[in-house]
Amino acid sequence: MSTREATVAAAEGLHARPAATFVKAAKECGVPVQISKGDKGPVPASSMLSVLSLGAHCGDTVVLSAEGEGAEEALDTLVAVLSEAE
């Protein structure tokens, strides 16, 4: 299993538009990805409600994990999405 840590850069955290962008990217990866924050999760990164339930704010660190073919590329893509300030 591959894992990556990422810092949420969006000013509003993983809420509304940034969460929707992240979830869309997770769905397009073609690999099941999990996301967790502290003691919350892991939850499916492709589920809007699950991602919102983490309550991730700007500056919070989240952990992404995936396994299988394409996992490394998927995680690289999702870290980039989280690192972009909207």
PyMOL Python script that loads the backbone (N, CA, C, O; Angstrom):
from pymol import cmd

cmd.read_pdbstr("""\
ATOM      1  N   MET A   1       0.851  -1.180   0.000  1.00  0.00           N
ATOM      2  CA  MET A   1       0.000   0.000   0.000  1.00  0.00           C
ATOM      3  C   MET A   1       0.893   1.238   0.000  1.00  0.00           C
ATOM      4  O   MET A   1       1.872   1.313   0.742  1.00  0.00           O
ATOM      5  N   SER A   2       0.548   2.182  -0.823  1.00  0.00           N
ATOM      6  CA  SER A   2       1.276   3.448  -0.911  1.00  0.00           C
ATOM      7  C   SER A   2       0.537   4.500  -0.109  1.00  0.00           C
ATOM      8  O   SER A   2      -0.694   4.528  -0.094  1.00  0.00           O
ATOM      9  N   THR A   3       1.284   5.365   0.556  1.00  0.00           N
ATOM     10  CA  THR A   3       0.668   6.458   1.308  1.00  0.00           C
ATOM     11  C   THR A   3       1.400   7.761   1.027  1.00  0.00           C
ATOM     12  O   THR A   3       2.578   7.769   0.672  1.00  0.00           O
ATOM     13  N   ARG A   4       0.681   8.849   1.192  1.00  0.00           N
ATOM     14  CA  ARG A   4       1.262  10.191   1.063  1.00  0.00           C
ATOM     15  C   ARG A   4       0.586  11.095   2.086  1.00  0.00           C
ATOM     16  O   ARG A   4      -0.598  10.939   2.386  1.00  0.00           O
ATOM     17  N   GLU A   5       1.347  12.032   2.608  1.00  0.00           N
ATOM     18  CA  GLU A   5       0.783  13.093   3.425  1.00  0.00           C
ATOM     19  C   GLU A   5       0.668  14.330   2.553  1.00  0.00           C
ATOM     20  O   GLU A   5       1.510  14.578   1.690  1.00  0.00           O
ATOM     21  N   ALA A   6      -0.382  15.102   2.787  1.00  0.00           N
ATOM     22  CA  ALA A   6      -0.581  16.345   2.045  1.00  0.00           C
ATOM     23  C   ALA A   6      -1.169  17.378   2.987  1.00  0.00           C
ATOM     24  O   ALA A   6      -1.896  17.047   3.923  1.00  0.00           O
ATOM     25  N   THR A   7      -0.842  18.628   2.724  1.00  0.00           N
ATOM     26  CA  THR A   7      -1.395  19.733   3.493  1.00  0.00           C
ATOM     27  C   THR A   7      -2.480  20.401   2.663  1.00  0.00           C
ATOM     28  O   THR A   7      -2.272  20.726   1.495  1.00  0.00           O
ATOM     29  N   VAL A   8      -3.627  20.601   3.271  1.00  0.00           N
ATOM     30  CA  VAL A   8      -4.754  21.239   2.588  1.00  0.00           C
ATOM     31  C   VAL A   8      -4.445  22.723   2.417  1.00  0.00           C
ATOM     32  O   VAL A   8      -4.266  23.442   3.400  1.00  0.00           O
ATOM     33  N   ALA A   9      -4.383  23.177   1.169  1.00  0.00           N
ATOM     34  CA  ALA A   9      -3.992  24.557   0.879  1.00  0.00           C
ATOM     35  C   ALA A   9      -5.173  25.507   0.692  1.00  0.00           C
ATOM     36  O   ALA A   9      -5.022  26.714   0.880  1.00  0.00           O
ATOM     37  N   ALA A  10      -6.335  24.990   0.329  1.00  0.00           N
ATOM     38  CA  ALA A  10      -7.489  25.855   0.068  1.00  0.00           C
ATOM     39  C   ALA A  10      -7.902  26.596   1.332  1.00  0.00           C
ATOM     40  O   ALA A  10      -7.978  26.005   2.410  1.00  0.00           O
ATOM     41  N   ALA A  11      -8.167  27.879   1.198  1.00  0.00           N
ATOM     42  CA  ALA A  11      -8.509  28.723   2.346  1.00  0.00           C
ATOM     43  C   ALA A  11      -9.715  28.192   3.112  1.00  0.00           C
ATOM     44  O   ALA A  11      -9.769  28.316   4.335  1.00  0.00           O
ATOM     45  N   GLU A  12     -10.683  27.602   2.411  1.00  0.00           N
ATOM     46  CA  GLU A  12     -11.862  27.076   3.096  1.00  0.00           C
ATOM     47  C   GLU A  12     -11.720  25.608   3.475  1.00  0.00           C
ATOM     48  O   GLU A  12     -12.682  24.980   3.915  1.00  0.00           O
ATOM     49  N   GLY A  13     -10.520  25.063   3.305  1.00  0.00           N
ATOM     50  CA  GLY A  13     -10.289  23.658   3.640  1.00  0.00           C
ATOM     51  C   GLY A  13     -10.953  22.739   2.633  1.00  0.00           C
ATOM     52  O   GLY A  13     -11.228  23.137   1.501  1.00  0.00           O
ATOM     53  N   LEU A  14     -11.209  21.510   3.049  1.00  0.00           N
ATOM     54  CA  LEU A  14     -11.894  20.563   2.169  1.00  0.00           C
ATOM     55  C   LEU A  14     -13.394  20.702   2.372  1.00  0.00           C
ATOM     56  O   LEU A  14     -14.046  19.834   2.953  1.00  0.00           O
ATOM     57  N   HIS A  15     -13.917  21.802   1.885  1.00  0.00           N
ATOM     58  CA  HIS A  15     -15.340  22.086   1.987  1.00  0.00           C
ATOM     59  C   HIS A  15     -15.802  22.636   0.642  1.00  0.00           C
ATOM     60  O   HIS A  15     -15.051  23.328  -0.045  1.00  0.00           O
ATOM     61  N   ALA A  16     -17.020  22.330   0.278  1.00  0.00           N
ATOM     62  CA  ALA A  16     -17.656  22.826  -0.935  1.00  0.00           C
ATOM     63  C   ALA A  16     -16.805  22.617  -2.189  1.00  0.00           C
ATOM     64  O   ALA A  16     -16.527  21.479  -2.567  1.00  0.00           O
ATOM     65  N   ARG A  17     -16.397  23.692  -2.824  1.00  0.00           N
ATOM     66  CA  ARG A  17     -15.712  23.595  -4.118  1.00  0.00           C
ATOM     67  C   ARG A  17     -14.390  22.816  -4.053  1.00  0.00           C
ATOM     68  O   ARG A  17     -14.180  21.939  -4.891  1.00  0.00           O
ATOM     69  N   PRO A  18     -13.490  23.092  -3.098  1.00  0.00           N
ATOM     70  CA  PRO A  18     -12.247  22.319  -3.058  1.00  0.00           C
ATOM     71  C   PRO A  18     -12.496  20.820  -2.840  1.00  0.00           C
ATOM     72  O   PRO A  18     -11.799  19.984  -3.415  1.00  0.00           O
ATOM     73  N   ALA A  19     -13.480  20.486  -2.018  1.00  0.00           N
ATOM     74  CA  ALA A  19     -13.799  19.076  -1.790  1.00  0.00           C
ATOM     75  C   ALA A  19     -14.342  18.448  -3.066  1.00  0.00           C
ATOM     76  O   ALA A  19     -13.995  17.313  -3.392  1.00  0.00           O
ATOM     77  N   ALA A  20     -15.185  19.170  -3.788  1.00  0.00           N
ATOM     78  CA  ALA A  20     -15.742  18.650  -5.038  1.00  0.00           C
ATOM     79  C   ALA A  20     -14.640  18.411  -6.067  1.00  0.00           C
ATOM     80  O   ALA A  20     -14.654  17.405  -6.777  1.00  0.00           O
ATOM     81  N   THR A  21     -13.696  19.330  -6.144  1.00  0.00           N
ATOM     82  CA  THR A  21     -12.562  19.172  -7.068  1.00  0.00           C
ATOM     83  C   THR A  21     -11.740  17.946  -6.694  1.00  0.00           C
ATOM     84  O   THR A  21     -11.354  17.163  -7.561  1.00  0.00           O
ATOM     85  N   PHE A  22     -11.471  17.780  -5.394  1.00  0.00           N
ATOM     86  CA  PHE A  22     -10.698  16.637  -4.914  1.00  0.00           C
ATOM     87  C   PHE A  22     -11.424  15.318  -5.188  1.00  0.00           C
ATOM     88  O   PHE A  22     -10.817  14.369  -5.685  1.00  0.00           O
ATOM     89  N   VAL A  23     -12.705  15.256  -4.870  1.00  0.00           N
ATOM     90  CA  VAL A  23     -13.486  14.028  -5.074  1.00  0.00           C
ATOM     91  C   VAL A  23     -13.547  13.671  -6.554  1.00  0.00           C
ATOM     92  O   VAL A  23     -13.425  12.500  -6.914  1.00  0.00           O
ATOM     93  N   LYS A  24     -13.734  14.660  -7.405  1.00  0.00           N
ATOM     94  CA  LYS A  24     -13.762  14.407  -8.855  1.00  0.00           C
ATOM     95  C   LYS A  24     -12.431  13.818  -9.317  1.00  0.00           C
ATOM     96  O   LYS A  24     -12.407  12.860 -10.090  1.00  0.00           O
ATOM     97  N   ALA A  25     -11.329  14.390  -8.845  1.00  0.00           N
ATOM     98  CA  ALA A  25     -10.008  13.872  -9.216  1.00  0.00           C
ATOM     99  C   ALA A  25      -9.816  12.452  -8.696  1.00  0.00           C
ATOM    100  O   ALA A  25      -9.233  11.613  -9.381  1.00  0.00           O
ATOM    101  N   ALA A  26     -10.307  12.179  -7.484  1.00  0.00           N
ATOM    102  CA  ALA A  26     -10.183  10.838  -6.907  1.00  0.00           C
ATOM    103  C   ALA A  26     -10.957   9.822  -7.743  1.00  0.00           C
ATOM    104  O   ALA A  26     -10.482   8.708  -7.966  1.00  0.00           O
ATOM    105  N   LYS A  27     -12.136  10.199  -8.201  1.00  0.00           N
ATOM    106  CA  LYS A  27     -12.945   9.298  -9.031  1.00  0.00           C
ATOM    107  C   LYS A  27     -12.271   9.030 -10.365  1.00  0.00           C
ATOM    108  O   LYS A  27     -12.368   7.923 -10.895  1.00  0.00           O
ATOM    109  N   GLU A  28     -11.591  10.027 -10.915  1.00  0.00           N
ATOM    110  CA  GLU A  28     -10.955   9.891 -12.223  1.00  0.00           C
ATOM    111  C   GLU A  28      -9.653   9.099 -12.180  1.00  0.00           C
ATOM    112  O   GLU A  28      -9.144   8.690 -13.224  1.00  0.00           O
ATOM    113  N   CYS A  29      -9.108   8.878 -10.985  1.00  0.00           N
ATOM    114  CA  CYS A  29      -7.830   8.160 -10.849  1.00  0.00           C
ATOM    115  C   CYS A  29      -7.926   6.702 -11.263  1.00  0.00           C
ATOM    116  O   CYS A  29      -6.944   6.122 -11.725  1.00  0.00           O
ATOM    117  N   GLY A  30      -9.089   6.109 -11.102  1.00  0.00           N
ATOM    118  CA  GLY A  30      -9.247   4.704 -11.465  1.00  0.00           C
ATOM    119  C   GLY A  30      -8.683   3.741 -10.439  1.00  0.00           C
ATOM    120  O   GLY A  30      -8.616   2.537 -10.688  1.00  0.00           O
ATOM    121  N   VAL A  31      -8.278   4.254  -9.292  1.00  0.00           N
ATOM    122  CA  VAL A  31      -7.729   3.437  -8.213  1.00  0.00           C
ATOM    123  C   VAL A  31      -8.477   3.830  -6.933  1.00  0.00           C
ATOM    124  O   VAL A  31      -8.652   5.020  -6.672  1.00  0.00           O
ATOM    125  N   PRO A  32      -8.920   2.854  -6.133  1.00  0.00           N
ATOM    126  CA  PRO A  32      -9.563   3.218  -4.870  1.00  0.00           C
ATOM    127  C   PRO A  32      -8.569   3.923  -3.940  1.00  0.00           C
ATOM    128  O   PRO A  32      -7.500   3.391  -3.644  1.00  0.00           O
ATOM    129  N   VAL A  33      -8.931   5.112  -3.491  1.00  0.00           N
ATOM    130  CA  VAL A  33      -8.059   5.905  -2.616  1.00  0.00           C
ATOM    131  C   VAL A  33      -8.810   6.187  -1.316  1.00  0.00           C
ATOM    132  O   VAL A  33     -10.008   6.471  -1.323  1.00  0.00           O
ATOM    133  N   GLN A  34      -8.095   6.103  -0.224  1.00  0.00           N
ATOM    134  CA  GLN A  34      -8.642   6.427   1.091  1.00  0.00           C
ATOM    135  C   GLN A  34      -7.977   7.714   1.580  1.00  0.00           C
ATOM    136  O   GLN A  34      -6.828   7.997   1.242  1.00  0.00           O
ATOM    137  N   ILE A  35      -8.719   8.493   2.383  1.00  0.00           N
ATOM    138  CA  ILE A  35      -8.175   9.709   2.972  1.00  0.00           C
ATOM    139  C   ILE A  35      -8.528   9.719   4.456  1.00  0.00           C
ATOM    140  O   ILE A  35      -9.625   9.318   4.846  1.00  0.00           O
ATOM    141  N   SER A  36      -7.590  10.178   5.277  1.00  0.00           N
ATOM    142  CA  SER A  36      -7.833  10.289   6.712  1.00  0.00           C
ATOM    143  C   SER A  36      -7.204  11.569   7.235  1.00  0.00           C
ATOM    144  O   SER A  36      -6.289  12.129   6.632  1.00  0.00           O
ATOM    145  N   LYS A  37      -7.723  12.018   8.380  1.00  0.00           N
ATOM    146  CA  LYS A  37      -7.173  13.199   9.047  1.00  0.00           C
ATOM    147  C   LYS A  37      -7.162  12.905  10.533  1.00  0.00           C
ATOM    148  O   LYS A  37      -8.216  12.747  11.150  1.00  0.00           O
ATOM    149  N   GLY A  38      -5.978  12.833  11.105  1.00  0.00           N
ATOM    150  CA  GLY A  38      -5.871  12.535  12.528  1.00  0.00           C
ATOM    151  C   GLY A  38      -6.542  11.218  12.851  1.00  0.00           C
ATOM    152  O   GLY A  38      -6.216  10.186  12.264  1.00  0.00           O
ATOM    153  N   ASP A  39      -7.488  11.251  13.791  1.00  0.00           N
ATOM    154  CA  ASP A  39      -8.188  10.026  14.179  1.00  0.00           C
ATOM    155  C   ASP A  39      -9.463   9.797  13.378  1.00  0.00           C
ATOM    156  O   ASP A  39     -10.222   8.875  13.678  1.00  0.00           O
ATOM    157  N   LYS A  40      -9.710  10.624  12.361  1.00  0.00           N
ATOM    158  CA  LYS A  40     -10.891  10.467  11.509  1.00  0.00           C
ATOM    159  C   LYS A  40     -10.511   9.748  10.223  1.00  0.00           C
ATOM    160  O   LYS A  40      -9.548  10.119   9.552  1.00  0.00           O
ATOM    161  N   GLY A  41     -11.262   8.736   9.892  1.00  0.00           N
ATOM    162  CA  GLY A  41     -11.017   7.996   8.665  1.00  0.00           C
ATOM    163  C   GLY A  41     -10.254   6.726   8.956  1.00  0.00           C
ATOM    164  O   GLY A  41     -10.069   6.375  10.121  1.00  0.00           O
ATOM    165  N   PRO A  42      -9.813   6.040   7.946  1.00  0.00           N
ATOM    166  CA  PRO A  42      -9.856   6.422   6.540  1.00  0.00           C
ATOM    167  C   PRO A  42     -11.256   6.279   5.942  1.00  0.00           C
ATOM    168  O   PRO A  42     -12.046   5.419   6.333  1.00  0.00           O
ATOM    169  N   VAL A  43     -11.524   7.151   4.985  1.00  0.00           N
ATOM    170  CA  VAL A  43     -12.794   7.138   4.258  1.00  0.00           C
ATOM    171  C   VAL A  43     -12.481   7.160   2.764  1.00  0.00           C
ATOM    172  O   VAL A  43     -11.388   7.566   2.369  1.00  0.00           O
ATOM    173  N   PRO A  44     -13.425   6.729   1.931  1.00  0.00           N
ATOM    174  CA  PRO A  44     -13.198   6.756   0.489  1.00  0.00           C
ATOM    175  C   PRO A  44     -13.038   8.195  -0.019  1.00  0.00           C
ATOM    176  O   PRO A  44     -13.876   9.055   0.251  1.00  0.00           O
ATOM    177  N   ALA A  45     -11.972   8.435  -0.741  1.00  0.00           N
ATOM    178  CA  ALA A  45     -11.715   9.770  -1.290  1.00  0.00           C
ATOM    179  C   ALA A  45     -12.696  10.120  -2.398  1.00  0.00           C
ATOM    180  O   ALA A  45     -12.800  11.285  -2.785  1.00  0.00           O
ATOM    181  N   SER A  46     -13.412   9.138  -2.912  1.00  0.00           N
ATOM    182  CA  SER A  46     -14.369   9.377  -3.987  1.00  0.00           C
ATOM    183  C   SER A  46     -15.773   9.699  -3.469  1.00  0.00           C
ATOM    184  O   SER A  46     -16.705   9.856  -4.257  1.00  0.00           O
ATOM    185  N   SER A  47     -15.922   9.796  -2.155  1.00  0.00           N
ATOM    186  CA  SER A  47     -17.229  10.088  -1.553  1.00  0.00           C
ATOM    187  C   SER A  47     -17.238  11.495  -0.971  1.00  0.00           C
ATOM    188  O   SER A  47     -16.517  11.789  -0.018  1.00  0.00           O
ATOM    189  N   MET A  48     -18.065  12.363  -1.557  1.00  0.00           N
ATOM    190  CA  MET A  48     -18.145  13.749  -1.108  1.00  0.00           C
ATOM    191  C   MET A  48     -18.513  13.842   0.374  1.00  0.00           C
ATOM    192  O   MET A  48     -17.871  14.573   1.128  1.00  0.00           O
ATOM    193  N   LEU A  49     -19.538  13.107   0.792  1.00  0.00           N
ATOM    194  CA  LEU A  49     -19.960  13.169   2.185  1.00  0.00           C
ATOM    195  C   LEU A  49     -18.867  12.680   3.128  1.00  0.00           C
ATOM    196  O   LEU A  49     -18.671  13.251   4.201  1.00  0.00           O
ATOM    197  N   SER A  50     -18.158  11.630   2.735  1.00  0.00           N
ATOM    198  CA  SER A  50     -17.082  11.112   3.575  1.00  0.00           C
ATOM    199  C   SER A  50     -15.944  12.113   3.706  1.00  0.00           C
ATOM    200  O   SER A  50     -15.402  12.305   4.794  1.00  0.00           O
ATOM    201  N   VAL A  51     -15.584  12.746   2.604  1.00  0.00           N
ATOM    202  CA  VAL A  51     -14.507  13.746   2.623  1.00  0.00           C
ATOM    203  C   VAL A  51     -14.918  14.938   3.484  1.00  0.00           C
ATOM    204  O   VAL A  51     -14.117  15.433   4.277  1.00  0.00           O
ATOM    205  N   LEU A  52     -16.141  15.396   3.336  1.00  0.00           N
ATOM    206  CA  LEU A  52     -16.619  16.521   4.150  1.00  0.00           C
ATOM    207  C   LEU A  52     -16.634  16.166   5.633  1.00  0.00           C
ATOM    208  O   LEU A  52     -16.400  17.029   6.480  1.00  0.00           O
ATOM    209  N   SER A  53     -16.909  14.896   5.954  1.00  0.00           N
ATOM    210  CA  SER A  53     -17.001  14.476   7.358  1.00  0.00           C
ATOM    211  C   SER A  53     -15.661  14.558   8.088  1.00  0.00           C
ATOM    212  O   SER A  53     -15.625  14.549   9.318  1.00  0.00           O
ATOM    213  N   LEU A  54     -14.574  14.638   7.345  1.00  0.00           N
ATOM    214  CA  LEU A  54     -13.257  14.742   7.981  1.00  0.00           C
ATOM    215  C   LEU A  54     -13.043  16.109   8.625  1.00  0.00           C
ATOM    216  O   LEU A  54     -12.263  16.239   9.568  1.00  0.00           O
ATOM    217  N   GLY A  55     -13.729  17.118   8.122  1.00  0.00           N
ATOM    218  CA  GLY A  55     -13.580  18.458   8.683  1.00  0.00           C
ATOM    219  C   GLY A  55     -12.184  19.026   8.505  1.00  0.00           C
ATOM    220  O   GLY A  55     -11.666  19.691   9.401  1.00  0.00           O
ATOM    221  N   ALA A  56     -11.573  18.771   7.360  1.00  0.00           N
ATOM    222  CA  ALA A  56     -10.205  19.242   7.106  1.00  0.00           C
ATOM    223  C   ALA A  56     -10.204  20.730   6.774  1.00  0.00           C
ATOM    224  O   ALA A  56     -10.918  21.175   5.876  1.00  0.00           O
ATOM    225  N   HIS A  57      -9.403  21.489   7.500  1.00  0.00           N
ATOM    226  CA  HIS A  57      -9.283  22.932   7.311  1.00  0.00           C
ATOM    227  C   HIS A  57      -7.958  23.280   6.633  1.00  0.00           C
ATOM    228  O   HIS A  57      -7.067  22.439   6.514  1.00  0.00           O
ATOM    229  N   CYS A  58      -7.847  24.519   6.199  1.00  0.00           N
ATOM    230  CA  CYS A  58      -6.616  25.000   5.588  1.00  0.00           C
ATOM    231  C   CYS A  58      -5.453  24.769   6.554  1.00  0.00           C
ATOM    232  O   CYS A  58      -5.534  25.130   7.728  1.00  0.00           O
ATOM    233  N   GLY A  59      -4.391  24.175   6.063  1.00  0.00           N
ATOM    234  CA  GLY A  59      -3.214  23.905   6.872  1.00  0.00           C
ATOM    235  C   GLY A  59      -3.208  22.542   7.541  1.00  0.00           C
ATOM    236  O   GLY A  59      -2.181  22.123   8.073  1.00  0.00           O
ATOM    237  N   ASP A  60      -4.350  21.835   7.525  1.00  0.00           N
ATOM    238  CA  ASP A  60      -4.404  20.493   8.110  1.00  0.00           C
ATOM    239  C   ASP A  60      -3.648  19.508   7.231  1.00  0.00           C
ATOM    240  O   ASP A  60      -3.582  19.658   6.011  1.00  0.00           O
ATOM    241  N   THR A  61      -3.085  18.503   7.877  1.00  0.00           N
ATOM    242  CA  THR A  61      -2.413  17.428   7.162  1.00  0.00           C
ATOM    243  C   THR A  61      -3.359  16.247   7.052  1.00  0.00           C
ATOM    244  O   THR A  61      -3.970  15.835   8.038  1.00  0.00           O
ATOM    245  N   VAL A  62      -3.476  15.708   5.856  1.00  0.00           N
ATOM    246  CA  VAL A  62      -4.279  14.514   5.615  1.00  0.00           C
ATOM    247  C   VAL A  62      -3.360  13.429   5.072  1.00  0.00           C
ATOM    248  O   VAL A  62      -2.292  13.712   4.527  1.00  0.00           O
ATOM    249  N   VAL A  63      -3.794  12.181   5.229  1.00  0.00           N
ATOM    250  CA  VAL A  63      -3.028  11.046   4.728  1.00  0.00           C
ATOM    251  C   VAL A  63      -3.858  10.351   3.665  1.00  0.00           C
ATOM    252  O   VAL A  63      -5.015  10.000   3.894  1.00  0.00           O
ATOM    253  N   LEU A  64      -3.261  10.157   2.510  1.00  0.00           N
ATOM    254  CA  LEU A  64      -3.893   9.457   1.390  1.00  0.00           C
ATOM    255  C   LEU A  64      -3.248   8.083   1.254  1.00  0.00           C
ATOM    256  O   LEU A  64      -2.036   7.941   1.418  1.00  0.00           O
ATOM    257  N   SER A  65      -4.052   7.084   0.957  1.00  0.00           N
ATOM    258  CA  SER A  65      -3.503   5.751   0.743  1.00  0.00           C
ATOM    259  C   SER A  65      -4.234   5.067  -0.412  1.00  0.00           C
ATOM    260  O   SER A  65      -5.428   5.272  -0.631  1.00  0.00           O
ATOM    261  N   ALA A  66      -3.485   4.256  -1.135  1.00  0.00           N
ATOM    262  CA  ALA A  66      -4.037   3.508  -2.268  1.00  0.00           C
ATOM    263  C   ALA A  66      -3.141   2.313  -2.533  1.00  0.00           C
ATOM    264  O   ALA A  66      -1.963   2.311  -2.175  1.00  0.00           O
ATOM    265  N   GLU A  67      -3.709   1.306  -3.158  1.00  0.00           N
ATOM    266  CA  GLU A  67      -2.883   0.187  -3.577  1.00  0.00           C
ATOM    267  C   GLU A  67      -3.339  -0.323  -4.929  1.00  0.00           C
ATOM    268  O   GLU A  67      -4.478  -0.118  -5.348  1.00  0.00           O
ATOM    269  N   GLY A  68      -2.430  -0.984  -5.587  1.00  0.00           N
ATOM    270  CA  GLY A  68      -2.727  -1.508  -6.908  1.00  0.00           C
ATOM    271  C   GLY A  68      -1.969  -0.748  -7.977  1.00  0.00           C
ATOM    272  O   GLY A  68      -1.249   0.212  -7.702  1.00  0.00           O
ATOM    273  N   GLU A  69      -2.152  -1.205  -9.195  1.00  0.00           N
ATOM    274  CA  GLU A  69      -1.491  -0.586 -10.327  1.00  0.00           C
ATOM    275  C   GLU A  69      -2.006   0.844 -10.504  1.00  0.00           C
ATOM    276  O   GLU A  69      -3.214   1.073 -10.568  1.00  0.00           O
ATOM    277  N   GLY A  70      -1.090   1.793 -10.582  1.00  0.00           N
ATOM    278  CA  GLY A  70      -1.456   3.183 -10.747  1.00  0.00           C
ATOM    279  C   GLY A  70      -1.602   3.938  -9.430  1.00  0.00           C
ATOM    280  O   GLY A  70      -1.931   5.124  -9.436  1.00  0.00           O
ATOM    281  N   ALA A  71      -1.365   3.272  -8.305  1.00  0.00           N
ATOM    282  CA  ALA A  71      -1.549   3.909  -7.000  1.00  0.00           C
ATOM    283  C   ALA A  71      -0.612   5.099  -6.807  1.00  0.00           C
ATOM    284  O   ALA A  71      -1.034   6.150  -6.324  1.00  0.00           O
ATOM    285  N   GLU A  72       0.641   4.941  -7.178  1.00  0.00           N
ATOM    286  CA  GLU A  72       1.615   6.025  -6.991  1.00  0.00           C
ATOM    287  C   GLU A  72       1.214   7.267  -7.777  1.00  0.00           C
ATOM    288  O   GLU A  72       1.266   8.381  -7.257  1.00  0.00           O
ATOM    289  N   GLU A  73       0.815   7.071  -9.031  1.00  0.00           N
ATOM    290  CA  GLU A  73       0.412   8.191  -9.871  1.00  0.00           C
ATOM    291  C   GLU A  73      -0.854   8.853  -9.340  1.00  0.00           C
ATOM    292  O   GLU A  73      -0.978  10.078  -9.358  1.00  0.00           O
ATOM    293  N   ALA A  74      -1.790   8.038  -8.868  1.00  0.00           N
ATOM    294  CA  ALA A  74      -3.032   8.573  -8.316  1.00  0.00           C
ATOM    295  C   ALA A  74      -2.740   9.439  -7.098  1.00  0.00           C
ATOM    296  O   ALA A  74      -3.291  10.531  -6.964  1.00  0.00           O
ATOM    297  N   LEU A  75      -1.887   8.962  -6.221  1.00  0.00           N
ATOM    298  CA  LEU A  75      -1.556   9.725  -5.020  1.00  0.00           C
ATOM    299  C   LEU A  75      -0.819  11.007  -5.373  1.00  0.00           C
ATOM    300  O   LEU A  75      -1.082  12.051  -4.776  1.00  0.00           O
ATOM    301  N   ASP A  76       0.096  10.947  -6.330  1.00  0.00           N
ATOM    302  CA  ASP A  76       0.793  12.163  -6.767  1.00  0.00           C
ATOM    303  C   ASP A  76      -0.202  13.207  -7.275  1.00  0.00           C
ATOM    304  O   ASP A  76      -0.093  14.390  -6.954  1.00  0.00           O
ATOM    305  N   THR A  77      -1.165  12.757  -8.068  1.00  0.00           N
ATOM    306  CA  THR A  77      -2.182  13.659  -8.611  1.00  0.00           C
ATOM    307  C   THR A  77      -3.010  14.291  -7.501  1.00  0.00           C
ATOM    308  O   THR A  77      -3.241  15.500  -7.511  1.00  0.00           O
ATOM    309  N   LEU A  78      -3.454  13.490  -6.554  1.00  0.00           N
ATOM    310  CA  LEU A  78      -4.315  13.990  -5.483  1.00  0.00           C
ATOM    311  C   LEU A  78      -3.569  14.900  -4.514  1.00  0.00           C
ATOM    312  O   LEU A  78      -4.150  15.853  -3.994  1.00  0.00           O
ATOM    313  N   VAL A  79      -2.299  14.623  -4.265  1.00  0.00           N
ATOM    314  CA  VAL A  79      -1.494  15.528  -3.432  1.00  0.00           C
ATOM    315  C   VAL A  79      -1.403  16.889  -4.115  1.00  0.00           C
ATOM    316  O   VAL A  79      -1.501  17.926  -3.459  1.00  0.00           O
ATOM    317  N   ALA A  80      -1.217  16.881  -5.429  1.00  0.00           N
ATOM    318  CA  ALA A  80      -1.140  18.143  -6.174  1.00  0.00           C
ATOM    319  C   ALA A  80      -2.459  18.913  -6.070  1.00  0.00           C
ATOM    320  O   ALA A  80      -2.452  20.133  -5.910  1.00  0.00           O
ATOM    321  N   VAL A  81      -3.582  18.210  -6.160  1.00  0.00           N
ATOM    322  CA  VAL A  81      -4.886  18.865  -6.052  1.00  0.00           C
ATOM    323  C   VAL A  81      -5.043  19.500  -4.671  1.00  0.00           C
ATOM    324  O   VAL A  81      -5.506  20.636  -4.563  1.00  0.00           O
ATOM    325  N   LEU A  82      -4.669  18.789  -3.631  1.00  0.00           N
ATOM    326  CA  LEU A  82      -4.801  19.317  -2.267  1.00  0.00           C
ATOM    327  C   LEU A  82      -3.858  20.479  -2.008  1.00  0.00           C
ATOM    328  O   LEU A  82      -4.155  21.356  -1.197  1.00  0.00           O
ATOM    329  N   SER A  83      -2.723  20.489  -2.694  1.00  0.00           N
ATOM    330  CA  SER A  83      -1.707  21.517  -2.468  1.00  0.00           C
ATOM    331  C   SER A  83      -1.979  22.831  -3.195  1.00  0.00           C
ATOM    332  O   SER A  83      -1.310  23.836  -2.953  1.00  0.00           O
ATOM    333  N   GLU A  84      -2.973  22.811  -4.090  1.00  0.00           N
ATOM    334  CA  GLU A  84      -3.318  24.029  -4.841  1.00  0.00           C
ATOM    335  C   GLU A  84      -4.304  24.862  -4.038  1.00  0.00           C
ATOM    336  O   GLU A  84      -5.348  24.366  -3.615  1.00  0.00           O
ATOM    337  N   ALA A  85      -3.974  26.111  -3.832  1.00  0.00           N
ATOM    338  CA  ALA A  85      -4.900  27.028  -3.158  1.00  0.00           C
ATOM    339  C   ALA A  85      -5.912  27.506  -4.191  1.00  0.00           C
ATOM    340  O   ALA A  85      -5.535  27.912  -5.290  1.00  0.00           O
ATOM    341  N   GLU A  86      -7.177  27.460  -3.848  1.00  0.00           N
ATOM    342  CA  GLU A  86      -8.222  27.928  -4.772  1.00  0.00           C
ATOM    343  C   GLU A  86      -8.591  29.340  -4.468  1.00  0.00           C
ATOM    344  O   GLU A  86      -9.452  29.910  -5.137  1.00  0.00           O
TER     345      GLU A  86
END
""", "prot")
cmd.dss("prot")
cmd.show_as("cartoon", "prot")
cmd.util.cbc("prot")
cmd.orient("prot")
